[in-house]
Amino acid sequence: MRLSDFLCEVRGGKIYGDAEIGGLCTDSRVAGKGDLFFCFCGTHEDGHKYASEAAERGAAALVCERRLPVGIPQLVVPDGREGMARIAAAFFGHPERTMQFAGVTGTNGKTTTATMIAEIMAAAGRKVGLVGTPGARYGNVVVPPSLTTPDPVCLFSLLADMADAGTEIAVLEVSAHALALKKEVPILYDVAVFTNLTRDHLDFFGNMQAYGAAKKLLFSSARAKFSVLNADDPFSAELSGRTPCITYGLETPADAFAVLEREDLRGCRAVLNLEDELCEVTVPLTGRHNLLNALAAACAARRLGADAEAIARGIGNTRVEGRLEWVANYRGGDIFVDFAHTPDGLLKSLRALREHCGGRLIALFGCGGNRDAGKRPKMGEVAASCADFSVLTSDNPRYEDPVSIISEIEAGYRPVSRQYVVVEEREKAIRYALDHLCEGDVLLVAGKGAEKYQEIMGIKYDYDDKAVIKSLIGN
């Protein structure tokens, strides 16, 4: 393709010169011959200052937000991020126009809900691709995780591969960051799902209003044909009326709801009422919040053409690594790992386990460094209120001092309870918790879920909560 071919993809663009484009690049250090290099003002850096380096390394042209004194052709666009997404989609043959799309956004529950949708549509006989926090998969291809929603060049390259493999439906976790940064803006979703809005990512968004505004971007007629909204979450009121929609809920009157038949530590059985179509399901995931996720997935899949039989089979087939996942029974106590890393996520997981805990409920968790520090005391307060005992430890401290992070958790914990201990090193913390596990206890190891690393001072060390637990108990 030529640079001039992209002019029609961006509104308000101006072109200066032309060139044959062989690849797309966002990092000047790896720019190569024939690449189109994207410049835009980022969160921490202005990419325009790297244009000369990209040109020196062989870049054929630039996409930029202002004309630069660099001697290669340039396409100047009003918004570099949106320009990158639209150009990436065009460069890879517009895969977003060849498949159906389901997008799932919300603070918690994205991975589980998206996985359920994918499983249901697979049970309905459709070829499905899934992109989210655990990575991507389609057919027999598995792509390792990077970001919840990959950057545009990676995302549309991946979608093109899916389309080439015959994928009919792509299910995407759509993060608030992705929406704010316009990573997937060319996609028109056949169905958009909202799970919930609770505190997270305020290091990036600054306040809940801005965070909510980013989520809201998905639910407009320009971005989605149909919406599935959580009636139990007040924020859904701000999303309704923007597209045709269906509501679902367990606590609030809604178009779709569930009648719980039985529940235990490993899941539940319920009847889903989907606008008067009944569907009996077994949800093999712990906690009532996962029944709510199942409702959301059923509503979305039904919109995509799945029948009640496929919904039941797909939900029954769902397994989500690291999402309130039972790992083992040790010394008579049950051990779970979970990705819960927000106050609301931790609250829901602890409440779910409390209902089936005959002994003590023990929480082991920390908070990530260089992220929303305001949630640290709130998570401490949640654990102190819901758990009988907690082990406070490290969780991806990044460039912060783990002890300082833990002390901020303690600030919320101590006014409610003194039933906790601090063990900074995570593996030692797990060993401590296991050594104190008794008959009937339930241990929740929270924060990392299926993550395979611990990030310390810019280095990601191999680490896996589940593997550590199994090693320590000799399993």
Kinemage of the C-alpha trace (Angstrom):
@kinemage 1
@onewidth
@group {chain A} dominant
@subgroup {mainchain}
@vectorlist {calphas} color= white
{ca met a 1} P 0.000 0.000 0.000
{ca arg a 2} L 0.972 3.612 -0.465
{ca leu a 3} L 0.758 6.420 2.071
{ca ser a 4} L -1.856 8.134 -0.103
{ca asp a 5} L -4.108 5.062 0.213
{ca phe a 6} L -4.599 5.916 3.877
{ca leu a 7} L -5.774 9.478 3.350
{ca cys a 8} L -9.399 8.367 2.951
{ca glu a 9} L -9.240 6.469 6.270
{ca val a 10} L -8.729 9.550 8.458
{ca arg a 11} L -10.886 12.640 8.705
{ca gly a 12} L -9.130 15.957 8.223
{ca gly a 13} L -5.816 14.458 7.120
{ca lys a 14} L -3.311 16.260 4.909
{ca ile a 15} L -0.609 14.487 2.930
{ca tyr a 16} L 2.818 15.754 2.013
{ca gly a 17} L 4.541 13.437 -0.444
{ca asp a 18} L 3.904 9.748 -1.036
{ca ala a 19} L 5.688 6.440 -0.463
{ca glu a 20} L 5.215 2.704 -0.633
{ca ile a 21} L 4.483 1.280 2.827
{ca gly a 22} L 5.715 -2.162 3.801
{ca gly a 23} L 5.011 -2.223 7.528
{ca leu a 24} L 3.728 -0.276 10.532
{ca cys a 25} L 5.865 0.834 13.454
{ca thr a 26} L 5.355 2.668 16.754
{ca asp a 27} L 8.885 2.271 18.195
{ca ser a 28} L 11.668 4.225 16.463
{ca arg a 29} L 14.289 1.842 17.839
{ca val a 30} L 12.960 -1.002 15.686
{ca ala a 31} L 11.882 1.012 12.641
{ca gly a 32} L 12.960 -0.595 9.374
{ca lys a 33} L 13.076 0.035 5.670
{ca gly a 34} L 9.657 0.852 4.235
{ca asp a 35} L 7.902 1.273 7.599
{ca leu a 36} L 5.224 3.831 8.346
{ca phe a 37} L 6.118 5.402 11.710
{ca phe a 38} L 3.351 6.784 13.942
{ca cys a 39} L 3.951 9.935 15.992
{ca phe a 40} L 1.512 11.185 18.624
{ca cys a 41} L 1.585 12.861 22.005
{ca gly a 42} L 1.502 9.999 24.484
{ca thr a 43} L 0.823 9.877 28.199
{ca his a 44} L 4.478 10.352 29.121
{ca glu a 45} L 6.302 11.030 25.839
{ca asp a 46} L 5.819 12.991 22.624
{ca gly a 47} L 6.476 10.518 19.820
{ca his a 48} L 7.188 13.330 17.355
{ca lys a 49} L 10.679 13.743 18.787
{ca tyr a 50} L 11.580 10.250 17.582
{ca ala a 51} L 10.593 10.843 13.949
{ca ser a 52} L 14.145 11.660 12.834
{ca glu a 53} L 15.502 8.456 14.376
{ca ala a 54} L 12.807 6.428 12.612
{ca ala a 55} L 13.686 8.087 9.303
{ca glu a 56} L 17.388 7.377 9.823
{ca arg a 57} L 16.565 3.709 10.371
{ca gly a 58} L 14.716 3.493 7.063
{ca ala a 59} L 11.111 4.498 7.770
{ca ala a 60} L 9.439 5.446 4.486
{ca ala a 61} L 6.876 7.900 5.887
{ca leu a 62} L 5.298 9.361 9.011
{ca val a 63} L 1.822 9.729 10.440
{ca cys a 64} L 1.960 12.732 12.739
{ca glu a 65} L -0.174 15.400 14.387
{ca arg a 66} L 1.898 18.289 13.000
{ca arg a 67} L 4.180 18.638 10.011
{ca leu a 68} L 7.773 17.867 10.980
{ca pro a 69} L 11.129 19.025 9.582
{ca val a 70} L 11.976 15.463 8.542
{ca gly a 71} L 12.727 14.717 4.903
{ca ile a 72} L 10.286 11.869 4.282
{ca pro a 73} L 6.587 11.906 3.256
{ca gln a 74} L 4.085 12.676 6.000
{ca leu a 75} L 0.385 12.219 6.637
{ca val a 76} L -0.701 14.837 9.165
{ca val a 77} L -3.841 13.909 11.107
{ca pro a 78} L -5.851 15.675 13.829
{ca asp a 79} L -5.600 12.713 16.244
{ca gly a 80} L -2.569 10.438 15.999
{ca arg a 81} L -4.037 7.644 18.099
{ca glu a 82} L -7.250 7.447 16.124
{ca gly a 83} L -5.258 7.740 12.912
{ca met a 84} L -3.074 4.804 13.938
{ca ala a 85} L -6.101 2.586 14.657
{ca arg a 86} L -7.857 3.422 11.400
{ca ile a 87} L -4.705 3.059 9.317
{ca ala a 88} L -3.803 -0.238 11.014
{ca ala a 89} L -7.272 -1.570 10.210
{ca ala a 90} L -6.849 -0.568 6.548
{ca phe a 91} L -3.293 -1.903 6.283
{ca phe a 92} L -4.428 -5.347 7.451
{ca gly a 93} L -7.381 -5.440 5.052
{ca his a 94} L -10.153 -4.265 7.368
{ca pro a 95} L -10.698 -7.538 9.250
{ca glu a 96} L -13.259 -5.729 11.414
{ca arg a 97} L -15.584 -5.722 8.390
{ca thr a 98} L -15.485 -9.490 7.879
{ca met a 99} L -16.558 -10.813 11.305
{ca gln a 100} L -19.183 -10.262 13.958
{ca phe a 101} L -17.894 -8.633 17.139
{ca ala a 102} L -18.820 -8.779 20.799
{ca gly a 103} L -17.106 -6.316 23.123
{ca val a 104} L -17.102 -6.625 26.921
{ca thr a 105} L -16.163 -3.741 29.191
{ca gly a 106} L -16.357 -3.168 32.945
{ca thr a 107} L -14.058 -2.982 35.946
{ca asn a 108} L -14.514 -6.625 36.891
{ca gly a 109} L -15.846 -9.687 35.093
{ca lys a 110} L -14.594 -8.915 31.577
{ca thr a 111} L -12.487 -12.041 31.189
{ca thr a 112} L -15.101 -14.436 32.551
{ca thr a 113} L -17.964 -12.908 30.577
{ca ala a 114} L -15.972 -12.788 27.331
{ca thr a 115} L -14.846 -16.394 27.805
{ca met a 116} L -18.432 -17.503 28.398
{ca ile a 117} L -19.615 -15.751 25.228
{ca ala a 118} L -16.860 -17.466 23.237
{ca glu a 119} L -17.714 -20.875 24.714
{ca ile a 120} L -21.419 -20.434 23.980
{ca met a 121} L -20.836 -19.410 20.377
{ca ala a 122} L -18.439 -22.334 19.912
{ca ala a 123} L -21.145 -24.629 21.293
{ca ala a 124} L -23.480 -23.075 18.704
{ca gly a 125} L -21.121 -24.268 15.978
{ca arg a 126} L -19.523 -20.910 15.178
{ca lys a 127} L -15.787 -20.328 14.679
{ca val a 128} L -14.777 -17.982 17.473
{ca gly a 129} L -11.772 -15.861 18.377
{ca leu a 130} L -11.164 -14.440 21.863
{ca val a 131} L -8.908 -11.509 22.816
{ca gly a 132} L -8.367 -10.415 26.410
{ca thr a 133} L -6.273 -10.371 29.558
{ca pro a 134} L -5.199 -14.057 29.277
{ca gly a 135} L -4.068 -13.492 25.664
{ca ala a 136} L -5.833 -14.535 22.483
{ca arg a 137} L -7.017 -17.795 20.969
{ca tyr a 138} L -8.719 -18.911 17.786
{ca gly a 139} L -8.819 -22.369 16.246
{ca asn a 140} L -5.695 -24.131 17.496
{ca val a 141} L -3.746 -20.891 17.865
{ca val a 142} L -2.919 -19.477 21.315
{ca val a 143} L -1.260 -16.043 21.612
{ca pro a 144} L 0.458 -15.156 24.929
{ca pro a 145} L -0.972 -12.272 26.960
{ca ser a 146} L 0.268 -8.696 26.622
{ca leu a 147} L -2.396 -6.057 27.323
{ca thr a 148} L -6.114 -6.594 27.943
{ca thr a 149} L -6.731 -4.878 24.596
{ca pro a 150} L -3.595 -4.922 22.396
{ca asp a 151} L -2.314 -1.786 20.671
{ca pro a 152} L -3.840 -1.153 17.226
{ca val a 153} L -1.022 -2.575 15.100
{ca cys a 154} L -1.007 -5.821 17.107
{ca leu a 155} L -4.784 -5.922 17.417
{ca phe a 156} L -5.642 -5.555 13.736
{ca ser a 157} L -2.816 -7.860 12.689
{ca leu a 158} L -4.273 -10.448 15.069
{ca leu a 159} L -7.808 -9.890 13.788
{ca ala a 160} L -6.561 -10.288 10.208
{ca asp a 161} L -5.022 -13.643 11.154
{ca met a 162} L -8.321 -14.652 12.753
{ca ala a 163} L -10.255 -13.663 9.634
{ca asp a 164} L -7.838 -15.592 7.422
{ca ala a 165} L -8.391 -18.653 9.625
{ca gly a 166} L -12.145 -18.469 9.008
{ca thr a 167} L -13.147 -16.906 12.329
{ca glu a 168} L -16.784 -15.787 12.258
{ca ile a 169} L -17.108 -14.062 15.637
{ca ala a 170} L -14.446 -12.189 17.621
{ca val a 171} L -15.046 -11.593 21.332
{ca leu a 172} L -12.945 -8.783 22.782
{ca glu a 173} L -12.305 -7.557 26.291
{ca val a 174} L -12.396 -3.785 25.811
{ca ser a 175} L -10.560 -1.963 28.592
{ca ala a 176} L -11.212 1.629 29.579
{ca his a 177} L -7.633 2.415 28.544
{ca ala a 178} L -8.312 1.004 25.087
{ca leu a 179} L -11.436 3.118 24.736
{ca ala a 180} L -9.755 6.295 25.958
{ca leu a 181} L -6.753 5.691 23.681
{ca lys a 182} L -8.977 4.741 20.711
{ca lys a 183} L -7.169 1.449 20.127
{ca glu a 184} L -10.119 -0.371 18.547
{ca val a 185} L -12.152 2.582 17.282
{ca pro a 186} L -12.787 1.207 13.726
{ca ile a 187} L -14.743 -1.758 15.129
{ca leu a 188} L -18.536 -1.601 15.107
{ca tyr a 189} L -19.660 -4.132 17.707
{ca asp a 190} L -22.708 -6.270 17.025
{ca val a 191} L -23.167 -6.404 20.783
{ca ala a 192} L -21.469 -4.452 23.592
{ca val a 193} L -21.634 -5.751 27.186
{ca phe a 194} L -21.299 -3.716 30.380
{ca thr a 195} L -20.435 -5.643 33.556
{ca asn a 196} L -19.888 -2.981 36.253
{ca leu a 197} L -18.089 0.218 37.185
{ca thr a 198} L -16.111 0.346 40.425
{ca arg a 199} L -12.857 1.987 41.485
{ca asp a 200} L -9.746 1.146 39.473
{ca his a 201} L -7.142 2.810 37.235
{ca leu a 202} L -7.495 6.245 38.833
{ca asp a 203} L -3.725 6.672 38.449
{ca phe a 204} L -4.535 7.063 34.727
{ca phe a 205} L -8.033 8.575 34.707
{ca gly a 206} L -7.772 10.770 37.793
{ca asn a 207} L -11.384 10.366 38.928
{ca met a 208} L -14.389 8.094 38.529
{ca gln a 209} L -16.135 10.547 36.199
{ca ala a 210} L -13.339 10.309 33.631
{ca tyr a 211} L -13.117 6.539 34.097
{ca gly a 212} L -16.855 6.181 33.524
{ca ala a 213} L -16.738 8.510 30.515
{ca ala a 214} L -14.192 6.183 28.893
{ca lys a 215} L -16.457 3.161 29.409
{ca lys a 216} L -19.389 5.123 28.005
{ca leu a 217} L -17.600 5.510 24.652
{ca leu a 218} L -18.435 1.914 23.749
{ca phe a 219} L -22.176 2.391 24.138
{ca ser a 220} L -23.138 4.681 21.284
{ca ser a 221} L -24.771 3.973 17.943
{ca ala a 222} L -21.456 4.784 16.255
{ca arg a 223} L -19.685 2.014 18.172
{ca ala a 224} L -22.304 -0.663 18.916
{ca lys a 225} L -25.488 -1.964 17.344
{ca phe a 226} L -26.874 -3.395 20.591
{ca ser a 227} L -26.030 -3.211 24.305
{ca val a 228} L -26.291 -5.634 27.217
{ca leu a 229} L -26.438 -3.668 30.485
{ca asn a 230} L -26.148 -4.699 34.136
{ca ala a 231} L -29.301 -3.431 35.863
{ca asp a 232} L -27.675 -4.056 39.262
{ca asp a 233} L -25.062 -1.368 38.544
{ca pro a 234} L -26.287 2.259 38.752
{ca phe a 235} L -23.967 3.336 35.926
{ca ser a 236} L -26.123 1.396 33.466
{ca ala a 237} L -28.669 4.223 33.705
{ca glu a 238} L -26.124 6.469 31.965
{ca leu a 239} L -25.679 3.920 29.168
{ca ser a 240} L -29.311 3.103 28.424
{ca gly a 241} L -31.067 4.777 25.518
{ca arg a 242} L -27.893 5.203 23.502
{ca thr a 243} L -28.463 1.981 21.532
{ca pro a 244} L -31.148 -0.737 21.557
{ca cys a 245} L -30.449 -2.786 24.674
{ca ile a 246} L -31.382 -5.566 27.064
{ca thr a 247} L -30.830 -5.412 30.827
{ca tyr a 248} L -29.856 -8.270 33.125
{ca gly a 249} L -29.692 -8.504 36.899
{ca leu a 250} L -30.011 -10.544 40.062
{ca glu a 251} L -31.062 -7.818 42.509
{ca thr a 252} L -32.899 -5.323 40.285
{ca pro a 253} L -35.869 -5.862 37.941
{ca ala a 254} L -34.430 -6.588 34.493
{ca asp a 255} L -35.252 -8.110 31.113
{ca ala a 256} L -33.120 -11.138 31.956
{ca phe a 257} L -32.732 -12.638 35.425
{ca ala a 258} L -31.922 -15.925 37.138
{ca val a 259} L -33.534 -18.202 39.704
{ca leu a 260} L -30.879 -19.939 41.787
{ca glu a 261} L -31.546 -23.645 42.398
{ca arg a 262} L -28.431 -24.664 44.334
{ca glu a 263} L -24.983 -23.287 45.081
{ca asp a 264} L -21.786 -24.619 46.622
{ca leu a 265} L -18.073 -23.863 46.739
{ca arg a 266} L -17.529 -25.052 43.156
{ca gly a 267} L -20.400 -23.273 41.376
{ca cys a 268} L -24.175 -23.182 41.057
{ca arg a 269} L -27.187 -24.404 39.142
{ca ala a 270} L -29.825 -21.903 38.049
{ca val a 271} L -32.597 -21.192 35.579
{ca leu a 272} L -31.966 -18.176 33.378
{ca asn a 273} L -35.015 -16.247 32.230
{ca leu a 274} L -33.983 -14.492 29.022
{ca glu a 275} L -36.988 -12.347 28.162
{ca asp a 276} L -39.262 -15.286 29.037
{ca glu a 277} L -37.104 -17.903 27.305
{ca leu a 278} L -35.997 -20.322 30.041
{ca cys a 279} L -32.564 -21.913 30.086
{ca glu a 280} L -31.290 -24.212 32.845
{ca val a 281} L -27.539 -23.870 33.363
{ca thr a 282} L -24.743 -25.171 35.530
{ca val a 283} L -22.137 -22.459 36.208
{ca pro a 284} L -18.870 -24.231 37.089
{ca leu a 285} L -17.419 -21.090 38.694
{ca thr a 286} L -17.570 -20.058 42.333
{ca gly a 287} L -19.646 -17.091 43.468
{ca arg a 288} L -22.946 -15.464 42.670
{ca his a 289} L -21.168 -12.745 40.687
{ca asn a 290} L -20.298 -15.464 38.171
{ca leu a 291} L -24.006 -16.208 37.769
{ca leu a 292} L -24.374 -12.515 36.888
{ca asn a 293} L -21.535 -12.900 34.365
{ca ala a 294} L -23.331 -15.932 32.932
{ca leu a 295} L -26.492 -13.865 32.495
{ca ala a 296} L -24.546 -11.174 30.642
{ca ala a 297} L -22.901 -13.748 28.389
{ca ala a 298} L -26.209 -15.497 27.684
{ca cys a 299} L -27.867 -12.213 26.661
{ca ala a 300} L -24.973 -11.335 24.354
{ca ala a 301} L -24.750 -14.793 22.800
{ca arg a 302} L -28.498 -14.901 22.266
{ca arg a 303} L -28.216 -11.644 20.345
{ca leu a 304} L -25.495 -13.284 18.222
{ca gly a 305} L -27.789 -16.193 17.383
{ca ala a 306} L -27.168 -18.837 20.056
{ca asp a 307} L -30.109 -20.908 21.283
{ca ala a 308} L -30.832 -22.119 24.823
{ca glu a 309} L -29.068 -25.452 24.293
{ca ala a 310} L -25.839 -23.740 23.155
{ca ile a 311} L -26.057 -21.285 26.052
{ca ala a 312} L -26.340 -24.116 28.577
{ca arg a 313} L -23.506 -26.138 27.024
{ca gly a 314} L -21.214 -23.136 26.610
{ca ile a 315} L -21.624 -21.903 30.163
{ca gly a 316} L -21.144 -25.449 31.457
{ca asn a 317} L -17.911 -25.740 29.444
{ca thr a 318} L -16.423 -22.492 30.783
{ca arg a 319} L -13.156 -22.657 32.675
{ca val a 320} L -11.309 -19.430 33.455
{ca glu a 321} L -7.833 -19.769 34.899
{ca gly a 322} L -7.133 -17.594 37.909
{ca arg a 323} L -10.677 -16.295 38.362
{ca leu a 324} L -11.784 -17.544 41.794
{ca glu a 325} L -10.254 -20.860 40.803
{ca trp a 326} L -10.170 -23.764 43.246
{ca val a 327} L -6.604 -25.087 43.462
{ca ala a 328} L -6.498 -27.721 46.181
{ca asn a 329} L -7.677 -28.944 49.565
{ca tyr a 330} L -4.862 -28.923 52.094
{ca arg a 331} L -5.085 -29.883 55.758
{ca gly a 332} L -8.852 -29.865 55.353
{ca gly a 333} L -8.983 -26.322 53.995
{ca asp a 334} L -9.860 -25.185 50.468
{ca ile a 335} L -7.488 -22.923 48.520
{ca phe a 336} L -8.531 -20.513 45.773
{ca val a 337} L -6.567 -18.125 43.563
{ca asp a 338} L -8.212 -15.054 42.109
{ca phe a 339} L -7.379 -12.006 40.002
{ca ala a 340} L -9.288 -9.690 42.378
{ca his a 341} L -7.174 -6.540 42.589
{ca thr a 342} L -9.795 -3.879 43.292
{ca pro a 343} L -11.856 -3.235 46.433
{ca asp a 344} L -15.051 -4.383 44.697
{ca gly a 345} L -13.413 -7.479 43.201
{ca leu a 346} L -11.964 -8.511 46.566
{ca leu a 347} L -15.299 -7.868 48.284
{ca lys a 348} L -17.235 -10.049 45.824
{ca ser a 349} L -14.750 -12.907 46.034
{ca leu a 350} L -14.594 -12.894 49.834
{ca arg a 351} L -18.389 -12.731 50.116
{ca ala a 352} L -18.749 -15.608 47.677
{ca leu a 353} L -16.383 -17.786 49.700
{ca arg a 354} L -17.842 -16.740 53.072
{ca glu a 355} L -21.183 -18.356 52.212
{ca his a 356} L -19.537 -21.790 52.035
{ca cys a 357} L -16.799 -21.428 54.652
{ca gly a 358} L -17.178 -23.629 57.707
{ca gly a 359} L -13.988 -22.427 59.386
{ca arg a 360} L -11.936 -19.264 59.033
{ca leu a 361} L -11.860 -17.193 55.860
{ca ile a 362} L -8.259 -16.146 55.187
{ca ala a 363} L -7.268 -13.505 52.631
{ca leu a 364} L -3.761 -13.202 51.206
{ca phe a 365} L -3.218 -10.161 48.977
{ca gly a 366} L -1.199 -7.062 48.171
{ca cys a 367} L -1.495 -4.086 45.828
{ca gly a 368} L 0.432 -3.203 42.676
{ca gly a 369} L 3.032 -0.466 42.675
{ca asn a 370} L 2.842 2.643 40.469
{ca arg a 371} L -0.911 2.232 40.143
{ca asp a 372} L -3.946 3.796 41.843
{ca ala a 373} L -2.645 4.185 45.414
{ca gly a 374} L -6.018 5.348 46.709
{ca lys a 375} L -7.473 1.854 46.512
{ca arg a 376} L -4.864 0.381 48.898
{ca pro a 377} L -6.494 1.363 52.217
{ca lys a 378} L -9.905 0.536 50.738
{ca met a 379} L -8.754 -2.998 49.954
{ca gly a 380} L -7.400 -3.248 53.493
{ca glu a 381} L -10.775 -2.169 54.865
{ca val a 382} L -12.612 -4.708 52.688
{ca ala a 383} L -10.388 -7.580 53.818
{ca ala a 384} L -10.582 -6.566 57.468
{ca ser a 385} L -14.388 -6.467 57.267
{ca cys a 386} L -14.884 -9.715 55.330
{ca ala a 387} L -12.038 -12.055 56.273
{ca asp a 388} L -11.272 -13.570 59.664
{ca phe a 389} L -7.534 -13.186 59.102
{ca ser a 390} L -5.306 -11.736 56.373
{ca val a 391} L -1.744 -12.101 55.180
{ca leu a 392} L -0.588 -8.827 53.626
{ca thr a 393} L 2.147 -9.268 51.068
{ca ser a 394} L 3.708 -7.985 47.843
{ca asp a 395} L 2.028 -7.924 44.418
{ca asn a 396} L 3.933 -6.449 41.450
{ca pro a 397} L 5.559 -3.612 43.435
{ca arg a 398} L 7.167 -2.321 40.220
{ca tyr a 399} L 9.275 0.706 41.179
{ca glu a 400} L 7.758 1.220 44.635
{ca asp a 401} L 8.910 -0.080 48.007
{ca pro a 402} L 6.750 -3.125 48.868
{ca val a 403} L 6.815 -2.247 52.575
{ca ser a 404} L 5.412 1.225 51.857
{ca ile a 405} L 2.610 -0.263 49.748
{ca ile a 406} L 1.725 -2.707 52.525
{ca ser a 407} L 1.704 0.093 55.107
{ca glu a 408} L -0.927 1.913 52.999
{ca ile a 409} L -3.055 -1.268 53.011
{ca glu a 410} L -2.605 -1.461 56.794
{ca ala a 411} L -3.917 2.104 57.144
{ca gly a 412} L -7.319 0.863 56.014
{ca tyr a 413} L -7.095 -2.503 57.751
{ca arg a 414} L -6.097 -1.539 61.316
{ca pro a 415} L -9.127 0.632 62.206
{ca val a 416} L -11.389 -2.357 61.478
{ca ser a 417} L -9.325 -5.332 62.662
{ca arg a 418} L -5.898 -6.306 63.976
{ca gln a 419} L -6.250 -9.890 62.727
{ca tyr a 420} L -3.483 -9.871 60.150
{ca val a 421} L 0.207 -10.439 59.605
{ca val a 422} L 2.677 -8.903 57.158
{ca val a 423} L 4.922 -11.247 55.146
{ca glu a 424} L 6.532 -9.168 52.411
{ca glu a 425} L 7.837 -11.920 50.094
{ca arg a 426} L 4.826 -13.476 48.371
{ca glu a 427} L 6.027 -17.087 48.296
{ca lys a 428} L 6.851 -16.951 52.012
{ca ala a 429} L 3.444 -15.383 52.639
{ca ile a 430} L 1.749 -18.315 50.908
{ca arg a 431} L 3.827 -20.776 52.931
{ca tyr a 432} L 2.770 -18.986 56.133
{ca ala a 433} L -0.908 -19.109 55.158
{ca leu a 434} L -0.712 -22.817 54.254
{ca asp a 435} L 1.036 -23.643 57.524
{ca his a 436} L -1.851 -22.069 59.443
{ca leu a 437} L -4.675 -23.635 57.407
{ca cys a 438} L -7.099 -25.784 59.409
{ca glu a 439} L -10.071 -28.049 58.743
{ca gly a 440} L -12.956 -26.099 57.190
{ca asp a 441} L -10.880 -22.987 56.440
{ca val a 442} L -10.915 -21.268 53.058
{ca leu a 443} L -7.822 -19.429 51.806
{ca leu a 444} L -8.118 -16.829 49.069
{ca val a 445} L -4.826 -15.932 47.357
{ca ala a 446} L -5.834 -12.775 45.526
{ca gly a 447} L -4.437 -10.209 43.124
{ca lys a 448} L -2.537 -12.156 40.490
{ca gly a 449} L -4.827 -14.935 39.334
{ca ala a 450} L -3.310 -16.465 36.209
{ca glu a 451} L -0.414 -13.995 35.980
{ca lys a 452} L 2.918 -15.742 35.417
{ca tyr a 453} L 5.239 -13.056 36.730
{ca gln a 454} L 6.116 -10.760 39.611
{ca glu a 455} L 7.244 -7.314 38.425
{ca ile a 456} L 10.001 -5.729 40.529
{ca met a 457} L 12.095 -2.706 39.500
{ca gly a 458} L 11.255 -3.075 35.821
{ca ile a 459} L 11.990 -6.814 35.665
{ca lys a 460} L 9.277 -9.457 35.298
{ca tyr a 461} L 10.407 -12.514 37.247
{ca asp a 462} L 8.780 -15.894 36.599
{ca tyr a 463} L 6.159 -16.396 39.263
{ca asp a 464} L 2.806 -18.229 39.452
{ca asp a 465} L 0.622 -18.330 42.605
{ca lys a 466} L -0.954 -21.631 41.607
{ca ala a 467} L 2.391 -23.291 40.888
{ca val a 468} L 3.798 -22.053 44.205
{ca ile a 469} L 0.808 -23.424 46.117
{ca lys a 470} L 1.026 -26.824 44.436
{ca ser a 471} L 4.774 -26.997 45.038
{ca leu a 472} L 4.431 -26.132 48.726
{ca ile a 473} L 1.728 -28.728 49.363
{ca gly a 474} L 3.549 -31.368 47.320
{ca asn a 475} L 0.823 -31.613 44.713
